[in-house]
Amino acid sequence: MRGSFALIGTFHKRLDRTKPLFEAVLKSSILPDEFWVICEDEEDTNTAIKADLELNLQKLLPQITIEHLPTPRDKNSSYKVIPYSNKINWVLNRTTADYICYLDNNSMPDFWKYQIMVDDLDANPEYGAVYCSQRRLGLNNLLSVADRVIEDAYSVLNFTQVMHKKTKDRWPLDMKYALPADLADAEFWRKLHKSLGPFYPVSTEVVLDTHYISAVSAETL
């Protein structure tokens, strides 16, 4: 029997990509056992609900949860905590899945992505997490494939590249980890490494995820 996995989608703005992303998930070789869609704004939440209804996800997925979870702000309207970390932690406190994987507005999963990651974790109980190669498209059609060796992984892995075992660890909320890009990711990966063990590349060199990066992210690659 395969391990169950939860797919956590943290959506903020750019919800015009919601329907294509939902379609990509539905077309995957295996469906998530839990699909959590956590939105920053009420308008985004309504858009996600509309896409859900149009695609009939409620009948096709075992469990889908769409939640409006605005991030606390101070009197100057600045975030008090990292928005996507706050949303992920909310789900981690509720999920019952064996494995956790991530999705956001800027990523598109390959058909085989979740199948390969789950199979690799099932076959290797000593693994704390697995990660796939990712094609990164940004300024001037920049193309980069993040298939570097594990010694670099904690500083270069985007969160949508990783599937990890369920854990008591939680994502950092302190805004000092919000920038530069992916610093919160790296901080969480280091926590997981200490508690769950090493990360391993998946058992294929095929690129399983495409990520569309902003100007800031492109400069940090």
C-alpha positions in Angstrom: 0.0 0.0 0.0 1.5 3.4 -1.0 1.9 6.2 1.4 -0.6 9.0 1.3 0.4 12.5 0.4 -0.9 16.0 1.0 -0.5 18.7 -1.7 -0.4 22.2 -0.1 -1.1 25.1 -2.5 -0.3 28.6 -1.1 -2.0 31.1 -3.4 -1.5 34.8 -3.4 -2.5 37.1 -6.3 -2.1 35.9 -9.9 -5.1 33.5 -9.5 -5.5 33.6 -13.2 -3.2 30.6 -13.1 -5.4 28.7 -10.7 -7.4 26.7 -13.2 -4.4 25.5 -15.3 -2.7 24.4 -12.0 -5.8 22.6 -10.9 -6.0 20.9 -14.3 -2.3 19.8 -14.0 -3.0 18.2 -10.6 -6.0 16.4 -12.0 -4.0 15.1 -14.9 -1.2 13.7 -12.7 -0.6 10.0 -12.7 -1.7 9.8 -9.1 -4.0 12.3 -7.3 -3.2 13.8 -3.9 -5.0 12.2 -1.0 -5.4 15.7 0.4 -5.4 18.9 -1.6 -5.2 22.1 0.5 -5.6 25.4 -1.3 -4.8 28.3 1.1 -5.5 31.9 -0.2 -4.3 35.2 1.1 -7.2 37.4 -0.2 -11.0 36.7 -0.2 -11.1 37.5 -4.0 -8.4 34.8 -4.6 -10.4 32.4 -2.5 -13.5 33.0 -4.6 -11.6 32.5 -7.8 -10.2 29.2 -6.5 -13.7 28.0 -5.5 -15.0 28.9 -9.0 -12.1 26.9 -10.6 -12.9 24.0 -8.3 -16.5 24.0 -9.4 -15.8 24.3 -13.1 -13.4 21.4 -13.0 -15.5 19.3 -10.6 -12.6 18.7 -8.3 -14.9 17.8 -5.4 -15.9 14.6 -7.2 -12.5 13.7 -8.6 -10.2 14.3 -5.5 -10.6 12.4 -2.2 -10.3 15.6 -0.2 -9.9 19.3 -1.3 -10.0 22.2 1.1 -10.1 25.8 0.0 -9.4 28.2 2.8 -9.2 32.0 3.1 -6.3 32.6 5.6 -5.1 36.3 5.5 -1.7 36.9 7.1 -1.6 39.2 10.2 -0.4 42.7 9.5 0.8 45.6 11.6 -0.6 49.1 11.7 1.5 50.0 8.6 0.0 47.1 6.7 3.3 45.2 6.7 3.2 41.4 7.2 3.9 40.4 10.8 4.9 36.9 9.6 5.9 35.2 6.3 2.6 34.7 4.4 3.3 31.3 2.8 5.0 29.9 5.9 1.9 30.9 7.9 -0.3 29.0 5.5 1.8 25.9 5.3 2.0 25.6 9.1 -1.8 25.9 9.3 -2.1 22.8 7.0 0.7 20.9 8.7 -1.2 21.2 12.0 -4.2 19.5 10.3 -3.0 17.0 7.7 -3.0 13.3 8.3 -1.0 12.4 5.2 2.3 10.5 5.3 4.1 12.8 2.9 3.9 16.5 2.2 4.4 18.3 -1.2 3.9 21.9 -2.3 2.4 23.9 -5.1 2.2 27.7 -5.8 1.1 30.1 -8.6 4.5 30.0 -10.2 4.9 26.2 -10.6 3.6 23.5 -13.0 4.0 19.8 -12.1 4.9 17.1 -14.6 2.5 14.2 -15.1 4.8 11.8 -13.3 6.0 14.1 -10.5 4.0 12.9 -7.6 4.0 9.3 -8.6 7.8 9.2 -8.7 8.3 11.1 -5.4 5.8 8.9 -3.5 7.3 5.7 -5.0 10.8 6.8 -4.0 9.8 7.6 -0.4 7.9 4.3 -0.1 10.9 2.3 -1.4 13.4 4.0 0.8 12.2 4.4 4.4 15.5 5.9 5.4 14.9 8.9 3.3 13.6 12.1 5.0 12.7 13.8 1.8 13.2 13.6 -2.0 13.6 16.4 -4.5 13.2 16.6 -8.3 14.9 18.7 -10.9 13.2 21.9 -11.7 13.2 24.0 -14.9 13.3 27.7 -13.9 12.0 30.2 -16.4 12.5 33.9 -15.7 13.8 37.1 -17.2 14.8 36.9 -20.9 13.5 33.3 -20.9 16.2 32.3 -18.5 16.4 28.5 -18.2 18.0 26.8 -15.3 17.7 23.2 -14.1 18.3 22.7 -10.4 19.7 19.2 -10.3 22.7 20.0 -8.0 24.2 17.6 -5.6 22.8 17.2 -2.1 25.6 19.3 -0.5 24.0 22.4 -2.1 20.4 21.3 -1.8 19.4 23.1 1.3 20.3 26.5 -0.1 19.0 26.0 -3.7 15.9 23.9 -3.5 12.6 25.7 -4.1 9.8 24.3 -1.9 7.8 23.0 -4.9 10.8 20.6 -5.7 10.5 18.7 -2.4 8.3 15.9 -1.0 9.1 15.1 2.6 7.7 12.9 5.4 5.2 14.2 7.8 7.0 16.1 10.6 6.6 18.0 13.8 8.9 20.7 12.5 7.2 23.9 11.3 8.2 26.6 8.8 9.9 29.8 10.1 7.6 32.7 10.6 10.1 35.4 11.4 10.2 38.0 8.6 14.0 37.9 8.6 13.7 34.7 6.7 11.5 36.2 4.0 14.3 37.5 1.9 16.5 36.8 0.0 14.3 34.4 -2.1 13.9 30.9 -0.7 15.7 31.6 2.6 12.7 30.3 4.6 12.8 27.2 2.4 16.5 26.6 3.3 15.9 27.2 7.0 13.1 24.6 7.0 15.1 22.1 5.0 17.9 22.3 7.6 15.4 21.5 10.3 14.1 18.5 8.4 17.6 17.2 7.8 18.2 17.2 11.5 15.0 15.5 12.4 14.2 13.3 9.4 17.5 12.6 7.8 19.1 13.4 4.4 17.3 14.6 1.2 17.8 12.5 -1.9 17.3 13.3 -5.6 14.5 11.3 -7.2 15.3 8.2 -9.2 15.1 10.0 -12.6 16.9 12.8 -14.3 13.8 13.9 -16.0 12.7 17.5 -15.0 9.5 17.1 -13.1 8.6 20.7 -12.3 8.6 24.1 -14.0 8.9 27.2 -12.0 8.3 30.7 -13.3 10.5 33.0 -11.3 10.4 36.8 -10.7 13.3 39.2 -11.4 14.4 39.0 -7.7 14.5 35.2 -7.8 16.3 35.1 -11.1 19.1 37.3 -9.7 19.7 34.8 -6.8 20.1 31.7 -8.9 
